[in-house]
Structures are given as C-alpha cells and as structure tokens.
Amino acid sequence: CVCSSPYHNCNGQCSRSCPSDVARKRNGDLQMTLDSRYRCPFGQVACGGYSGPNSYECIDIDTTLDSCGGCVFPIQGRDAGGIDCSAIPQAENVRCVHGGCEVTSCKAGWRVTTNGQSCTPF
C-alpha cells in the first residue's frame, strides 16, 4: 500500500498515525485487568493477597522472589503457577530472573546444580 503525504501505511491502510506495539500491549493488559476487576500497573499481574479471599496485590512475576514466574497465591479463577524461590531447599542465595529461579550459592556441603535451579549434595 502506497500512501500520499501526510498519510502512512499502517497495517495495510493509509492513516495519519499508527499506534506502536507497546501501546497495543499496554491497552490489552489494561483491558484484561479491568475486565477481571483487578487493576495493576503495566508489567505487573494481580495475585492473591493476604487480607482475605477478595484481596489482591500487584506483582512483577519476572523479578519477585516469592512469586517468580506466576502467582504462588492466585486470585479466584486462576491457576497457581509461581514459585517461591526463597523456599528452594539448601539454597543460600537465590533470585528471580525473567520469571525463573536462579540459585547462585548453596549452604555448606551443597552445590548449585548445572541448571542453576536447585542445590545438590557433594
């Protein structure tokens, strides 16, 4: 599609502007959270809270140590999928990186496994 000025090709149609992918993703995320009654900042998801069955908290599941990769305590109607990295047996130092637990050191007598996700005795 060839468009004359001041128009641009936007997904096969001539338009004055074309929204970025970031805007579309942000709008999609906002719509999803509004539909489910849970509002969280962009980049965070609603997980079950500690104040009762209708409570929730917004969590960055890519970096949060106790809800890594998903919600350890999901909101009603959703599945649990997160891991509490701090609960990995014998792990001394652990972090959540891109939604996965990464063990960097283990307690005495234990070593980090080759995949970096747990500890094994040596």
C-alpha positions in Angstrom: 0.0 0.0 0.0 1.5 3.4 -1.0 0.1 6.4 0.8 0.4 10.0 -0.1 1.7 12.6 2.5 0.7 13.1 5.3 -0.6 9.6 5.5 1.4 6.4 6.4 0.9 2.7 5.8 -0.5 1.3 9.0 -1.2 -2.4 8.8 -2.2 -2.1 5.1 -4.3 1.0 5.5 -3.4 4.7 4.9 -3.6 6.6 8.2 -2.1 9.8 9.8 -0.7 7.8 12.7 0.0 4.2 13.6 0.0 3.0 17.2 3.1 1.3 18.4 3.2 -2.3 19.6 3.9 -1.1 23.1 0.6 0.9 23.1 -1.4 -2.1 21.9 0.1 -4.3 24.5 -0.5 -1.8 27.3 -4.1 -1.3 26.2 -4.6 -5.0 26.0 -3.2 -5.5 29.5 -5.3 -2.7 30.9 -8.5 -4.1 29.3 -7.8 -7.6 30.7 -7.2 -6.3 34.2 -10.3 -4.0 34.1 -12.5 -6.9 32.9 -11.3 -9.0 35.8 -11.8 -6.3 38.4 -8.1 -6.2 39.3 -6.0 -3.1 38.3 -2.3 -3.3 38.3 0.4 -1.1 36.8 1.8 -2.2 33.4 4.3 -5.1 33.8 2.6 -6.4 36.9 -0.1 -9.0 37.5 -2.8 -9.4 40.2 -2.1 -12.2 42.6 -4.0 -13.3 45.7 -3.4 -11.1 48.8 -3.1 -12.0 52.5 -6.2 -10.0 53.6 -8.9 -12.4 52.5 -10.4 -14.2 49.5 -11.1 -10.9 47.6 -7.8 -9.2 48.3 -5.0 -9.0 45.8 -1.6 -7.5 45.3 0.2 -6.4 42.1 3.4 -8.3 41.5 6.2 -8.2 38.9 6.4 -12.0 38.3 9.6 -11.6 36.4 11.6 -10.5 39.4 9.7 -11.1 42.6 11.4 -13.7 44.7 8.3 -15.2 46.4 6.1 -15.2 43.2 8.6 -16.0 40.5 7.1 -16.8 37.1 3.5 -16.5 38.3 1.3 -16.2 41.4 2.0 -18.5 44.3 -1.4 -17.5 45.6 -3.6 -16.9 42.6 -6.7 -14.8 42.5 -10.0 -16.7 42.2 -10.5 -18.4 38.9 -6.8 -18.5 38.0 -4.2 -21.3 38.4 -1.1 -21.1 40.6 2.0 -21.1 38.5 4.6 -19.2 40.5 7.5 -20.5 42.6 8.7 -19.1 45.9 12.4 -19.1 45.1 13.3 -18.4 48.8 11.9 -21.9 49.6 14.3 -23.9 47.5 15.9 -26.4 49.8 19.5 -25.7 50.9 19.7 -22.5 48.7 21.6 -19.7 50.3 21.4 -17.0 47.6 18.7 -17.1 45.1 16.9 -14.6 42.8 14.1 -14.4 40.3 15.3 -13.6 36.8 12.9 -13.3 33.9 10.4 -15.4 35.7 12.7 -18.2 36.7 14.5 -19.0 40.0 18.3 -18.7 39.8 20.3 -20.2 42.6 23.8 -18.6 42.9 25.0 -20.3 46.1 24.1 -23.1 48.4 24.6 -23.9 52.1 27.8 -25.8 53.3 28.0 -29.3 51.8 25.8 -28.4 48.9 26.5 -27.1 45.4 24.4 -25.4 42.7 23.1 -27.8 40.1 24.2 -27.4 36.5 20.9 -25.8 35.5 21.2 -23.3 38.4 17.7 -24.0 39.8 18.5 -26.1 42.9 21.2 -27.5 45.2 22.6 -30.9 45.4 25.0 -32.5 48.0 28.6 -33.0 47.1 
